[in-house]
Amino acid sequence: MEPAAPAARAADSGRTLSLKGRALALLARREHSRAELQRKLAAHEQSPGQLQAILDELQAKGFINEERVIESVIHRRASKLGAARIRQELQAKGLPSEAMAQALAQLKGTELERAREVWHRKFGEAATEPKEHARQARFLISRGFSAEVVRKIVG
């Protein structure tokens, strides 16, 4: 039998997690930005300002760190996605655009190699028909690789 998750254990024993406990449980699973935590925990706030105070405390103690969130997303997703899709994910997390721009600039340098690897894993051989050529190009573009990179690989 698998051990229950912290939230499930708390519910089973008749007690509920505090707002801070919920935030820490989310942070224990993966890195979250402040905006993500705010969105996920807003429904559990019992008094105005309580959530902001908890998030301020967690950020001051280093539990919430925007750079770690960016590094985590890039580490998990760079081998599968292009810079455009990664930028989209980072923006959805409410991260500052300056920090995102610096990380994405580094990704641009490796985009051709990463796209070639993704293409090779999926297709393995060059398209011989226009229909297949278009399918391969659509696949890479949907993964967030730039049109220029896609032309170099599929073209």
NORHUZI-V374331 format. One line per field, one symbol per residue. ss: DSSP state (~ for helix, > for strand, _ for the rest). Layout:
ss->???
//
This chain:
ss->_____~~~~~~~______~~~~~~~~~~~____~~~~~~~~~~~_____~~~~~~~~~~~_____~~~~~~~~~~~~_____~~~~~~~~~~____~~~~~~~~~~~~__~~~~~~~~~~~~_______~~~~~~~~~~~~~____~~~~~~~~_
//
